Amino acid sequence: MDTRWVLSTFVALPGLAPNVPLQLPRDFTAIGFAADNPMFIVAAPSLGITKLADVIARTKAHPGEMSCAVTGIGRLTHLTAELLQNRADIKLLTVPYTGGPAHAISDVVSGRVGLLIEGYSAIAGAVQSGSVKAIAVASEKRLTEFPEVPAVAEMFPGFVATGWQVLVAPIGTPEEIIRKASEDLRKVVTDPDLKKTIATRGSYTRAMSPAETVAFVQAEQQKWRPVLERIVNKTKY
């Protein structure tokens, strides 16, 4: 069976890439949900910042001075930064990187850039070595694997920003094949050993039916639409 992994770039900035955003069930048939990856906010040790409240206080005192690295305009790291600015009523200096997180991490480690928003897998080495300080995570609540990292939602209820992966198939794939693939995926993502292993890498599995997957993707697109519109409006000036 021909299947595709589709990522949270479903909600990419209009015009950033051809044929994005995609729509379910218009463009693909959903099979199920694989995993999500909460965004972490990390700070350069040279800032002397240990918690998100420090960022907010300093930024309110000096709007637009604290820099924040994001890996791509219109991507989830950028959307998270925009959402944080809106919810906290602060102004960051957003610094986009187009070559992936490696360059951004290097600049945060050196203190050239103050903050970075990324998924844990990309920053694990820097966090574990103490080269950067994880000050918050955009999950619903604190993660069991990272109990010392507060959730942004502790300050701003409902603040959730996660990358995610769903499995889809071409339109017209027979229903019995979709059902079997969905059942197989559910078995994989509910395996206790798998869940434990990938949780240490900042990824979390969830079983969803095809209908639940469609509803999830549509809710994510609806959630991020106002943020995307603000970004588009900013780029016009």
N, CA, C and O of each residue as an XYZ file, in Angstrom:
948
protein
N       0.840     -1.199      0.000
C       0.000      0.000      0.000
C       0.875      1.248      0.000
O       1.860      1.314      0.736
N       0.534      2.214     -0.797
C       1.255      3.484     -0.866
C       0.788      4.381      0.276
O      -0.380      4.768      0.327
N       1.700      4.714      1.194
C       1.353      5.591      2.313
C       2.346      6.729      2.399
O       3.409      6.689      1.780
N       1.992      7.753      3.176
C       2.851      8.911      3.372
C       2.834      9.310      4.834
O       1.808      9.210      5.508
N       3.983      9.764      5.318
C       4.011     10.442      6.608
C       3.809     11.915      6.332
O       4.526     12.497      5.519
N       2.857     12.518      6.988
C       2.608     13.947      6.831
C       2.886     14.630      8.156
O       2.421     14.186      9.206
N       3.649     15.718      8.099
C       4.106     16.399      9.303
C       3.287     17.650      9.574
O       2.392     18.009      8.809
N       3.616     18.305     10.681
C       2.882     19.496     11.083
C       3.116     20.673     10.143
O       2.565     21.750     10.369
N       3.920     20.497      9.095
C       4.035     21.532      8.067
C       2.727     21.683      7.291
O       2.620     22.542      6.415
N       1.733     20.854      7.608
C       0.370     21.075      7.119
C      -0.056     22.522      7.346
O      -0.833     23.073      6.567
N       0.451     23.136      8.413
C      -0.004     24.478      8.771
C       0.989     25.548      8.329
O       0.999     26.651      8.876
N       1.820     25.230      7.346
C       2.861     26.167      6.897
C       2.267     27.471      6.383
O       1.116     27.525      5.951
N       3.077     28.511      6.441
C       2.684     29.842      6.008
C       2.216     29.812      4.554
O       2.927     29.291      3.695
N       1.036     30.360      4.262
C       0.548     30.375      2.877
C       1.569     31.012      1.938
O       2.097     32.088      2.216
N       1.840     30.333      0.821
C       2.799     30.845     -0.146
C       4.224     30.412      0.116
O       5.096     30.615     -0.729
N       4.482     29.809      1.290
C       5.838     29.399      1.616
C       6.267     28.201      0.781
O       7.427     28.102      0.381
N       5.338     27.298      0.519
C       5.634     26.109     -0.278
C       4.423     25.801     -1.154
O       3.290     26.086     -0.765
N       4.656     25.213     -2.350
C       3.532     24.901     -3.231
C       2.614     23.860     -2.608
O       3.071     22.935     -1.935
N       1.322     24.020     -2.837
C       0.310     23.056     -2.398
C       0.228     22.899     -0.886
O      -0.218     21.858     -0.404
N       0.645     23.904     -0.131
C       0.540     23.891      1.323
C      -0.276     25.121      1.726
O      -0.026     26.196      1.180
N      -1.241     25.024      2.654
C      -1.508     23.841      3.452
C      -2.359     22.803      2.719
O      -3.220     23.140      1.906
N      -2.096     21.553      3.026
C      -2.913     20.454      2.526
C      -4.145     20.330      3.418
O      -4.194     20.883      4.516
N      -5.118     19.608      2.933
C      -6.343     19.421      3.696
C      -6.694     17.935      3.768
O      -6.553     17.193      2.797
N      -7.150     17.534      4.939
C      -7.747     16.218      5.109
C      -9.246     16.426      5.326
O      -9.635     17.322      6.075
N     -10.089     15.619      4.690
C      -9.770     14.462      3.833
C      -9.714     14.783      2.338
O      -9.786     13.867      1.519
N      -9.587     16.052      1.962
C      -9.608     16.423      0.546
C      -8.429     15.840     -0.223
O      -8.612     15.312     -1.320
N      -7.220     15.928      0.336
C      -6.015     15.571     -0.397
C      -5.499     14.166     -0.108
O      -4.854     13.554     -0.959
N      -5.777     13.656      1.081
C      -5.335     12.323      1.469
C      -6.399     11.674      2.339
O      -7.277     12.342      2.884
N      -6.299     10.358      2.454
C      -7.139      9.612      3.387
C      -6.329      9.346      4.641
O      -5.237      8.782      4.565
N      -6.838      9.738      5.777
C      -6.108      9.563      7.035
C      -6.116      8.100      7.474
O      -7.115      7.396      7.329
N      -4.983      7.664      8.013
C      -4.870      6.323      8.586
C      -4.797      6.414     10.105
O      -5.517      5.701     10.804
N      -3.940      7.276     10.616
C      -3.833      7.411     12.067
C      -2.727      8.364     12.461
O      -1.997      8.893     11.623
N      -2.628      8.562     13.750
C      -1.659      9.481     14.345
C      -0.464      8.692     14.849
O      -0.619      7.608     15.411
N       0.740      9.245     14.646
C       1.947      8.534     15.075
C       2.506      9.125     16.364
O       2.550      8.444     17.388
N       2.934     10.383     16.325
C       3.587     10.959     17.504
C       3.566     12.471     17.426
O       3.405     13.053     16.353
N       3.731     13.096     18.584
C       3.933     14.532     18.599
C       5.202     14.869     19.377
O       5.709     14.073     20.168
N       5.693     16.082     19.120
C       6.974     16.530     19.666
C       6.813     17.943     20.205
O       6.863     18.900     19.432
N       6.621     18.097     21.508
C       6.445     19.432     22.081
C       7.660     20.317     21.832
O       8.799     19.852     21.859
N       7.402     21.588     21.591
C       8.466     22.557     21.402
C       9.073     22.955     22.755
O       8.354     23.230     23.715
N      10.397     22.978     22.807
C      11.127     23.419     23.992
C      11.656     24.830     23.758
O      12.024     25.187     22.639
N      11.688     25.618     24.812
C      12.320     26.935     24.775
C      13.605     26.835     25.581
O      13.576     26.514     26.770
N      14.736     27.110     24.932
C      16.020     27.041     25.619
C      16.700     28.394     25.556
O      16.468     29.185     24.642
N      17.543     28.644     26.545
C      18.212     29.942     26.656
C      19.722     29.774     26.690
O      20.241     28.752     27.138
N      20.413     30.795     26.208
C      21.874     30.822     26.294
C      22.281     30.995     27.753
O      21.755     31.880     28.429
N      23.206     30.173     28.259
C      23.649     30.311     29.652
C      24.153     31.714     29.979
O      24.034     32.170     31.116
N      24.712     32.395     28.989
C      25.266     33.732     29.235
C      24.202     34.746     29.638
O      24.524     35.795     30.196
N      22.933     34.438     29.357
C      21.860     35.354     29.728
C      21.585     35.342     31.229
O      21.056     36.306     31.781
N      21.948     34.245     31.877
C      21.645     34.120     33.296
C      20.165     33.911     33.564
O      19.678     34.217     34.652
N      19.453     33.394     32.579
C      18.009     33.172     32.689
C      17.746     31.710     33.017
O      18.310     30.813     32.390
N      16.886     31.475     34.007
C      16.588     30.103     34.409
C      15.126     29.731     34.259
O      14.765     28.565     34.420
N      14.277     30.707     33.953
C      12.846     30.416     33.827
C      12.195     31.377     32.843
O      12.727     32.447     32.549
N      11.036     30.975     32.345
C      10.337     31.769     31.347
C       9.946     33.135     31.892
O       9.950     34.122     31.156
N       9.609     33.199     33.170
C       9.238     34.484     33.765
C      10.363     35.500     33.632
O      10.101     36.693     33.478
N      11.614     35.046     33.691
C      12.757     35.942     33.512
C      12.765     36.540     32.102
O      13.035     37.727     31.918
N      12.463     35.694     31.111
C      12.411     36.158     29.723
C      11.355     37.238     29.576
O      11.599     38.290     28.984
N      10.192     36.967     30.115
C       9.078     37.904     29.976
C       9.394     39.237     30.658
O       9.160     40.304     30.090
N       9.924     39.166     31.874
C      10.247     40.398     32.604
C      11.299     41.214     31.860
O      11.162     42.429     31.723
N      12.340     40.552     31.382
C      13.413     41.274     30.698
C      12.946     41.857     29.369
O      13.346     42.952     28.974
N      12.090     41.097     28.691
C      11.606     41.555     27.390
C      10.611     42.703     27.533
O      10.570     43.600     26.691
N       9.827     42.676     28.574
C       8.917     43.803     28.809
C       9.702     45.080     29.126
O       9.303     46.184     28.755
N      10.812     44.899     29.813
C      11.638     46.064     30.149
C      12.400     46.581     28.935
O      12.674     47.776     28.833
N      12.744     45.675     28.008
C      13.530     46.057     26.823
C      12.922     45.397     25.583
O      13.503     44.451     25.052
N      11.783     45.866     25.119
C      11.098     45.246     23.975
C      11.982     45.162     22.734
O      12.672     46.114     22.370
N      11.939     43.986     22.096
C      12.635     43.814     20.831
C      14.123     43.590     20.918
O      14.783     43.451     19.889
N      14.678     43.550     22.133
C      16.123     43.379     22.263
C      16.538     41.917     22.391
O      17.617     41.541     21.934
N      15.696     41.086     23.006
C      16.082     39.693     23.185
C      15.808     38.915     21.905
O      14.682     38.893     21.407
N      16.847     38.280     21.379
C      16.719     37.535     20.128
C      16.262     36.103     20.385
O      16.581     35.502     21.411
N      15.508     35.577     19.429
C      14.987     34.211     19.527
C      15.151     33.529     18.181
O      14.586     33.978     17.184
N      15.916     32.453     18.143
C      16.153     31.711     16.910
C      14.974     30.795     16.612
O      14.471     30.102     17.497
N      14.543     30.799     15.361
C      13.506     29.882     14.896
C      13.992     29.268     13.593
O      14.649     29.936     12.794
N      13.674     28.014     13.381
C      14.199     27.323     12.203
C      13.181     27.355     11.070
O      12.521     26.361     10.770
N      13.074     28.529     10.449
C      12.240     28.670      9.268
C      11.034     29.555      9.475
O      10.287     29.382     10.438
N      10.842     30.498      8.580
C       9.666     31.367      8.615
C       8.416     30.535      8.319
O       8.373     29.778      7.350
N       7.403     30.690      9.171
C       6.146     29.988      8.964
C       6.123     28.570      9.474
O       5.083     27.914      9.419
N       7.250     28.074      9.975
C       7.280     26.727     10.538
C       6.915     26.775     12.011
O       6.767     27.849     12.593
N       6.773     25.605     12.603
C       6.219     25.552     13.949
C       7.053     26.307     14.966
O       6.493     26.918     15.876
N       8.368     26.286     14.845
C       9.187     27.036     15.793
C       8.856     28.526     15.725
O       8.783     29.203     16.750
N       8.658     29.023     14.512
C       8.284     30.423     14.315
C       6.878     30.696     14.865
O       6.655     31.705     15.534
N       5.942     29.799     14.581
C       4.581     29.978     15.074
C       4.551     29.999     16.604
O       3.808     30.773     17.208
N       5.359     29.147     17.215
C       5.414     29.104     18.678
C       5.931     30.413     19.239
O       5.409     30.916     20.234
N       6.954     30.968     18.606
C       7.494     32.257     19.046
C       6.450     33.353     18.917
O       6.323     34.202     19.800
N       5.704     33.337     17.821
C       4.664     34.344     17.623
C       3.545     34.190     18.650
O       3.043     35.181     19.181
N       3.157     32.946     18.928
C       2.114     32.704     19.921
C       2.557     33.151     21.304
O       1.774     33.735     22.053
N       3.811     32.879     21.646
C       4.336     33.301     22.942
C       4.310     34.825     23.066
O       3.914     35.361     24.101
N       4.732     35.514     22.016
C       4.729     36.975     22.058
C       3.314     37.513     22.252
O       3.095     38.476     22.987
N       2.361     36.872     21.578
C       0.977     37.321     21.685
C       0.397     37.064     23.071
O      -0.246     37.942     23.648
N       0.619     35.867     23.607
C       0.046     35.515     24.898
C       0.716     36.266     26.040
O       0.053     36.635     27.010
N       2.037     36.498     25.936
C       2.771     37.165     27.011
C       2.818     38.679     26.831
O       3.280     39.401     27.715
N       2.339     39.156     25.682
C       2.375     40.585     25.362
C       3.810     41.122     25.431
O       4.100     42.105     26.113
N       4.693     40.436     24.696
C       6.093     40.841     24.653
C       6.531     40.964     23.197
O       5.812     40.560     22.284
N       7.722     41.528     22.995
C       8.284     41.679     21.663
C       9.677     41.090     21.646
O      10.584     41.602     22.304
N       9.852     39.997     20.882
C      11.155     39.371     20.692
C      11.732     39.782     19.338
O      11.002     40.202     18.440
N      13.035     39.655     19.207
C      13.689     39.828     17.920
C      13.831     38.436     17.320
O      14.742     37.692     17.682
N      12.941     38.086     16.413
C      12.929     36.746     15.837
C      14.005     36.622     14.762
O      14.071     37.429     13.835
N      14.843     35.599     14.903
C      15.948     35.373     13.969
C      15.722     34.041     13.257
O      15.914     32.987     13.863
N      15.317     34.065     11.976
C      15.058     32.808     11.261
C      16.336     32.167     10.716
O      17.230     32.853     10.222
N      16.400     30.848     10.816
C      17.508     30.078     10.252
C      16.926     29.115      9.226
O      15.929     28.445      9.497
N      17.534     29.043      8.064
C      17.011     28.198      6.994
C      17.779     26.893      6.828
O      17.359     26.026      6.062
N      18.887     26.742      7.525
C      19.706     25.545      7.346
C      19.518     24.495      8.421
O      20.415     23.681      8.644
N      18.378     24.490      9.093
C      18.163     23.534     10.166
C      18.645     24.079     11.496
O      19.170     25.191     11.565
N      18.466     23.290     12.562
C      18.751     23.801     13.907
C      20.224     23.879     14.288
O      20.555     24.579     15.245
N      21.114     23.200     13.590
C      22.516     23.130     14.017
C      23.149     24.512     14.153
O      23.788     24.806     15.164
N      22.975     25.356     13.145
C      23.553     26.702     13.182
C      22.919     27.528     14.291
O      23.605     28.270     14.994
N      21.601     27.394     14.443
C      20.898     28.142     15.483
C      21.395     27.739     16.868
O      21.632     28.595     17.720
N      21.551     26.441     17.087
C      22.038     25.957     18.383
C      23.419     26.525     18.672
O      23.697     26.961     19.790
N      24.284     26.520     17.663
C      25.638     27.038     17.829
C      25.622     28.498     18.254
O      26.406     28.909     19.110
N      24.727     29.283     17.654
C      24.656     30.701     17.987
C      24.090     30.938     19.380
O      24.459     31.906     20.043
N      23.196     30.061     19.828
C      22.669     30.189     21.187
C      23.735     29.774     22.200
O      23.907     30.426     23.230
N      24.436     28.704     21.909
C      25.507     28.245     22.802
C      26.546     29.346     22.992
O      27.033     29.559     24.102
N      26.883     30.040     21.914
C      27.899     31.097     21.978
C      27.376     32.389     22.597
O      28.152     33.281     22.939
N      26.043     32.484     22.740
C      25.464     33.701     23.285
C      25.149     34.749     22.246
O      24.676     35.836     22.578
N      25.406     34.435     20.991
C      25.094     35.396     19.925
C      23.592     35.629     19.818
O      23.141     36.736     19.525
N      22.819     34.558     20.062
C      21.359     34.626     20.090
C      20.905     34.151     21.462
O      21.481     33.216     22.019
N      19.873     34.791     22.011
C      19.479     34.501     23.386
C      18.648     33.257     23.591
O      18.872     32.503     24.538
N      17.676     33.034     22.699
C      16.722     31.938     22.887
C      16.629     31.096     21.622
O      16.989     31.537     20.531
N      16.141     29.884     21.795
C      15.860     29.000     20.667
C      14.605     28.207     20.992
O      14.425     27.754     22.123
N      13.738     28.040     20.001
C      12.559     27.191     20.137
C      12.713     26.035     19.167
O      12.854     26.238     17.961
N      12.686     24.807     19.705
C      12.900     23.615     18.869
C      12.343     22.379     19.570
O      12.071     22.400     20.771
N      12.178     21.298     18.799
C      11.842     20.007     19.369
C      13.056     19.423     20.085
O      14.196     19.762     19.765
N      12.808     18.549     21.049
C      13.892     18.075     21.902
C      14.958     17.293     21.139
O      16.142     17.405     21.454
N      14.563     16.514     20.156
C      15.543     15.678     19.454
C      16.669     16.506     18.851
O      17.803     16.036     18.758
N      16.366     17.735     18.440
C      17.374     18.592     17.809
C      18.299     19.253     18.817
O      19.407     19.661     18.466
N      17.857     19.364     20.070
C      18.632     20.113     21.065
C      19.114     19.240     22.212
O      19.722     19.737     23.160
N      18.842     17.930     22.130
C      19.137     17.031     23.244
C      20.587     17.118     23.692
O      20.865     17.228     24.886
N      21.514     17.069     22.739
C      22.934     17.098     23.091
C      23.316     18.366     23.816
O      24.045     18.327     24.807
N      22.822     19.499     23.322
C      23.154     20.785     23.940
C      22.547     20.922     25.330
O      23.167     21.485     26.233
N      21.333     20.406     25.498
C      20.680     20.455     26.814
C      21.401     19.555     27.807
O      21.681     19.957     28.936
N      21.695     18.337     27.377
C      22.331     17.371     28.272
C      23.736     17.792     28.689
O      24.183     17.475     29.792
N      24.426     18.501     27.811
C      25.783     18.957     28.131
C      25.796     20.245     28.944
O      26.840     20.663     29.445
N      24.629     20.871     29.069
C      24.562     22.143     29.774
C      24.938     23.336     28.914
O      25.090     24.446     29.423
N      25.090     23.114     27.606
C      25.453     24.211     26.709
C      24.322     25.211     26.547
O      24.555     26.388     26.271
N      23.089     24.734     26.720
C      21.918     25.616     26.737
C      21.042     25.189     27.907
O      21.173     24.074     28.412
N      20.150     26.076     28.335
C      19.281     25.808     29.463
C      17.838     25.702     28.991
O      17.293     26.663     28.448
N      17.211     24.538     29.193
C      15.797     24.379     28.864
C      14.963     25.063     29.939
O      15.015     24.679     31.107
N      14.192     26.079     29.547
C      13.448     26.859     30.538
C      11.940     26.620     30.470
O      11.221     26.982     31.402
N      11.448     26.016     29.384
C      10.009     25.757     29.291
C       9.744     24.778     28.146
O      10.552     24.637     27.228
N       8.599     24.110     28.223
C       8.174     23.208     27.157
C       6.704     23.481     26.868
O       5.910     23.701     27.782
N       6.356     23.462     25.593
C       4.996     23.821     25.177
C       4.088     22.603     25.093
O       3.406     22.395     24.089
N       4.083     21.802     26.149
C       3.184     20.664     26.269
C       2.043     21.030     27.210
O       2.096     22.071     27.865
N       1.018     20.193     27.285
C      -0.137     20.499     28.132
C       0.261     20.616     29.599
O      -0.296     21.425     30.341
N       1.226     19.802     30.007
C       1.722     19.827     31.377
C       3.177     19.376     31.366
O       3.698     18.996     30.317
N       3.827     19.413     32.502
C       5.226     18.977     32.558
C       5.353     17.528     32.081
O       4.484     16.694     32.335
N       6.433     17.261     31.400
C       6.681     15.922     30.887
C       7.381     15.085     31.941
O       8.290     15.561     32.622
N       6.959     13.846     32.073
C       7.541     12.949     33.072
C       9.042     12.819     32.901
O       9.778     12.732     33.884
N       9.495     12.806     31.666
C      10.916     12.636     31.384
C      11.725     13.898     31.661
O      12.949     13.832     31.777
N      11.059     15.042     31.768
C      11.748     16.310     31.996
C      11.030     17.081     33.106
O      10.540     18.186     32.869
N      10.962     16.519     34.300
C      10.142     17.116     35.369
C      10.615     18.486     35.825
O       9.845     19.250     36.406
N      11.888     18.803     35.563
C      12.421     20.084     36.009
C      12.117     21.221     35.026
O      12.405     22.383     35.312
N      11.541     20.887     33.875
C      11.235     21.896     32.855
C       9.745     22.255     32.935
O       8.898     21.425     32.607
N       9.419     23.471     33.362
C       8.008     23.855     33.477
C       7.316     23.913     32.117
O       7.946     24.195     31.098
N       6.025     23.646     32.118
C       5.219     23.831     30.913
C       4.874     25.308     30.761
O       4.583     25.987     31.746
N       4.907     25.800     29.533
C       4.485     27.177     29.289
C       3.055     27.379     29.787
O       2.690     28.466     30.236
N       2.252     26.314     29.701
C       0.852     26.384     30.115
C       0.684     26.687     31.600
O      -0.407     27.066     32.028
N       1.732     26.528     32.384
C       1.646     26.899     33.799
C       1.507     28.410     33.962
O       0.937     28.890     34.942
N       2.036     29.152     32.991
C       1.899     30.608     32.994
C       0.747     31.058     32.104
O       0.035     32.011     32.421
N       0.577     30.357     30.984
C      -0.439     30.727     30.002
C      -1.290     29.499     29.688
O      -0.963     28.734     28.781
N      -2.372     29.308     30.427
C      -3.203     28.109     30.271
C      -3.604     27.858     28.822
O      -3.990     28.770     28.090
N      -3.496     26.586     28.436
C      -3.866     26.200     27.084
C      -2.790     26.391     26.047
O      -3.002     26.107     24.868
N      -1.623     26.874     26.474
C      -0.525     27.092     25.526
C       0.105     25.740     25.186
O       0.817     25.156     26.003
N      -0.159     25.253     23.987
C       0.390     23.983     23.514
C       0.900     24.168     22.093
O       0.185     24.685     21.235
N       2.128     23.750     21.847
C       2.717     23.830     20.507
C       3.562     22.588     20.292
O       4.621     22.435     20.901
N       3.098     21.714     19.435
C       3.814     20.462     19.197
C       3.916     20.179     17.706
O       2.988     20.445     16.942
N       5.063     19.633     17.305
C       5.163     19.063     15.983
C       4.483     17.707     16.012
O       4.353     17.110     17.080
N       4.052     17.212     14.877
C       3.356     15.934     14.874
C       3.486     15.244     13.521
O       3.824     15.854     12.507
N       3.202     13.949     13.553
C       3.264     13.130     12.351
C       1.992     12.282     12.267
O       1.595     11.646     13.243
N       1.372     12.281     11.111
C       0.229     11.405     10.868
C       0.505     10.580      9.621
O       1.257     10.994      8.739
N      -0.116      9.406      9.560
C       0.046      8.512      8.421
C      -1.188      8.625      7.542
O      -2.318      8.539      8.022
N      -0.957      8.821      6.234
C      -2.058      8.987      5.294
C      -1.836      8.087      4.080
O      -0.746      7.557      3.869
N      -2.891      7.930      3.292
C      -2.835      7.139      2.057
C      -3.506      7.937      0.941
O      -4.253      8.877      1.215
N      -3.247      7.571     -0.307
C      -3.877      8.283     -1.415
C      -5.402      8.180     -1.367
O      -5.961      7.197     -0.880
N      -6.049      9.205     -1.876
C      -7.495      9.171     -2.015
C      -7.881      7.963     -2.880
O      -7.243      7.694     -3.898
N      -8.917      7.247     -2.470
C      -9.366      6.081     -3.227
C      -8.833      4.758     -2.717
O      -9.224      3.701     -3.211
N      -7.940      4.803     -1.726
C      -7.456      3.553     -1.129
C      -8.642      2.820     -0.509
O      -9.425      3.437      0.213
N      -8.797      1.518     -0.770
C      -9.952      0.770     -0.254
C     -10.090      0.877      1.268
O      -9.099      0.883      1.999
N     -11.332      0.960      1.722
C     -11.621      1.140      3.134
C     -11.045      0.019      3.987
O     -10.559      0.271      5.090
N     -11.094     -1.221      3.492
C     -10.582     -2.335      4.296
C      -9.068     -2.230      4.512
O      -8.552     -2.659      5.544
N      -8.363     -1.657      3.535
C      -6.924     -1.471      3.676
C      -6.634     -0.361      4.687
O      -5.736     -0.485      5.520
N      -7.399      0.714      4.603
C      -7.246      1.803      5.573
C      -7.496      1.286      6.981
O      -6.732      1.593      7.896
N      -8.540      0.517      7.165
C      -8.890     -0.001      8.482
C      -7.786     -0.906      9.034
O      -7.425     -0.810     10.206
N      -7.249     -1.792      8.170
C      -6.185     -2.696      8.616
C      -4.919     -1.914      8.961
O      -4.272     -2.193      9.970
N      -4.567     -0.945      8.132
C      -3.369     -0.140      8.403
C      -3.535      0.651      9.692
O      -2.585      0.792     10.462
N      -4.732      1.168      9.931
C      -4.990      1.915     11.151
C      -4.868      1.026     12.380
O      -4.312      1.445     13.396
N      -5.378     -0.188     12.297
C      -5.265     -1.131     13.411
C      -3.810     -1.501     13.676
O      -3.390     -1.598     14.829
N      -3.045     -1.708     12.614
C      -1.624     -2.041     12.777
C      -0.859     -0.876     13.409
O      -0.017     -1.076     14.284
N      -1.163      0.345     12.955
C      -0.497      1.514     13.516
C      -0.841      1.662     14.990
O       0.030      1.995     15.793
N      -2.088      1.421     15.359
C      -2.493      1.514     16.755
C      -1.686      0.548     17.623
O      -1.277      0.902     18.729
N      -1.459     -0.663     17.129
C      -0.669     -1.636     17.887
C       0.752     -1.135     18.116
O       1.325     -1.314     19.191
N       1.306     -0.505     17.085
C       2.686     -0.004     17.191
C       2.772      1.136     18.200
O       3.631      1.118     19.081
N       1.893      2.123     18.081
C       2.034      3.326     18.912
C       1.603      3.111     20.359
O       1.884      3.944     21.220
N       0.927      2.005     20.628
C       0.548      1.718     22.015
C       1.489      0.715     22.679
O       1.265      0.319     23.822
N       2.535      0.304     21.973
C       3.505     -0.619     22.552
C       4.258      0.072     23.688
O       4.878      1.110     23.457
N       4.223     -0.468     24.907
C       4.846      0.205     26.057
C       6.336      0.470     25.889
O       6.828      1.524     26.292
N       7.051     -0.470     25.303
C       8.495     -0.284     25.135
C       8.795      0.851     24.157
O       9.698      1.656     24.381
N       8.024      0.901     23.074
C       8.216      1.982     22.103
C       7.903      3.329     22.737
O       8.664      4.283     22.576
N       6.802      3.409     23.447
C       6.407      4.666     24.081
C       7.499      5.154     25.031
O       7.827      6.340     25.057
N       8.053      4.238     25.804
C       9.086      4.603     26.769
C      10.355      5.070     26.065
O      10.977      6.050     26.474
N      10.733      4.360     25.002
C      11.961      4.695     24.291
C      11.893      6.073     23.646
O      12.807      6.881     23.811
N      10.823      6.345     22.916
C      10.779      7.616     22.193
C      10.470      8.794     23.115
O      10.764      9.940     22.774
N       9.873      8.518     24.289
C       9.610      9.609     25.236
C      10.910     10.242     25.717
O      10.950     11.442     25.990
N      11.968      9.451     25.824
C      13.255     10.003     26.254
C      13.834     10.933     25.198
O      14.759     11.694     25.479
N      13.297     10.875     23.987
C      13.744     11.738     22.890
C      12.767     12.893     22.650
O      12.890     13.631     21.673
N      11.800     13.034     23.551
C      10.855     14.130     23.432
C       9.722     13.891     22.463
O       9.106     14.843     21.984
N       9.427     12.601     22.156
C       8.318     12.267     21.262
C       7.308     11.407     22.020
O       7.675     10.577     22.851
N       6.035     11.624     21.715
C       4.981     10.947     22.466
C       3.922     10.414     21.509
O       3.393     11.147     20.673
N       3.621      9.119     21.648
C       2.679      8.480     20.750
C       1.245      8.619     21.266
O       1.002      8.726     22.468
N       0.320      8.614     20.330
C      -1.103      8.623     20.656
C      -1.840      7.846     19.582
O      -1.596      8.039     18.391
N      -2.737      6.973     19.997
C      -3.536      6.222     19.032
C      -4.769      7.029     18.651
O      -5.481      7.535     19.519
N      -5.017      7.146     17.352
C      -6.211      7.832     16.859
C      -6.792      7.043     15.695
O      -6.060      6.458     14.896
N      -8.094      7.035     15.612
C      -8.770      6.461     14.454
C      -8.599      7.410     13.270
O      -8.187      8.555     13.456
N      -8.908      6.953     12.054
C      -8.837      7.862     10.911
C      -9.680      9.128     11.110
O      -9.234     10.228     10.784
N     -10.887      8.975     11.638
C     -11.751     10.138     11.852
C     -11.156     11.074     12.895
O     -11.212     12.293     12.733
N     -10.589     10.523     13.958
C      -9.960     11.346     14.983
C      -8.740     12.075     14.435
O      -8.458     13.209     14.822
N      -8.026     11.420     13.538
C      -6.846     12.046     12.926
C      -7.246     13.237     12.074
O      -6.610     14.290     12.133
N      -8.286     13.078     11.289
C      -8.786     14.194     10.479
C      -9.190     15.360     11.374
O      -8.846     16.509     11.100
N      -9.922     15.060     12.445
C     -10.373     16.109     13.358
C      -9.188     16.811     14.014
O      -9.209     18.027     14.205
N      -8.154     16.041     14.359
C      -6.969     16.615     14.981
C      -6.269     17.586     14.037
O      -5.950     18.710     14.423
N      -6.030     17.155     12.801
C      -5.327     17.999     11.833
C      -6.128     19.276     11.558
O      -5.563     20.368     11.500
N      -7.431     19.133     11.391
C      -8.265     20.307     11.139
C      -8.242     21.269     12.323
O      -8.229     22.486     12.137
N      -8.237     20.724     13.541
C      -8.177     21.570     14.738
C      -6.847     22.309     14.813
O      -6.805     23.475     15.204
N      -5.758     21.636     14.440
C      -4.448     22.277     14.437
C      -4.399     23.420     13.425
O      -3.871     24.493     13.718
N      -4.946     23.188     12.248
C      -4.955     24.244     11.242
C      -5.792     25.431     11.694
O      -5.418     26.583     11.473
N      -6.916     25.150     12.321
C      -7.762     26.220     12.833
C      -7.069     26.982     13.954
O      -7.149     28.208     14.030
N      -6.394     26.248     14.813
C      -5.691     26.854     15.954
C      -4.619     27.831     15.503
O      -4.480     28.914     16.071
N      -3.857     27.448     14.474
C      -2.723     28.263     14.065
C      -3.073     29.329     13.035
O      -2.241     30.186     12.739
N      -4.283     29.298     12.481
C      -4.634     30.259     11.437
C      -4.469     31.709     11.874
O      -3.887     32.491     11.122
N      -4.954     32.112     13.056
C      -4.756     33.516     13.455
C      -3.283     33.903     13.581
O      -2.906     35.034     13.271
N      -2.456     32.969     14.034
C      -1.024     33.250     14.162
C      -0.407     33.428     12.782
O       0.391     34.340     12.568
N      -0.773     32.563     11.850
C      -0.273     32.679     10.489
C      -0.706     33.998      9.852
O       0.066     34.630      9.131
N      -1.940     34.406     10.123
C      -2.424     35.662      9.559
C      -1.630     36.846     10.099
O      -1.349     37.794      9.366
N      -1.268     36.795     11.387
C      -0.456     37.879     11.952
C       0.917     37.924     11.296
O       1.447     39.004     11.037
N       1.501     36.746     11.022
C       2.807     36.699     10.364
C       2.708     37.290      8.957
O       3.562     38.076      8.548
N       1.668     36.910      8.226
C       1.477     37.430      6.869
C       1.347     38.940      6.894
O       1.937     39.635      6.067
N       0.574     39.447      7.845
C       0.394     40.898      7.935
C       1.693     41.610      8.254
O       1.942     42.705      7.748
N       2.534     40.996      9.097
C       3.816     41.603      9.439
C       4.718     41.688      8.222
O       5.428     42.678      8.043
N       4.696     40.657      7.381
C       5.594     40.625      6.219
C       5.188     41.602      5.129
O       5.931     41.807      4.169
N       4.021     42.202      5.269
C       3.566     43.161      4.247
C       4.204     44.526      4.428
O       4.111     45.386      3.551
N       4.859     44.724      5.579
C       5.403     46.039      5.888
C       6.906     46.026      5.951
O       7.523     47.061      6.203
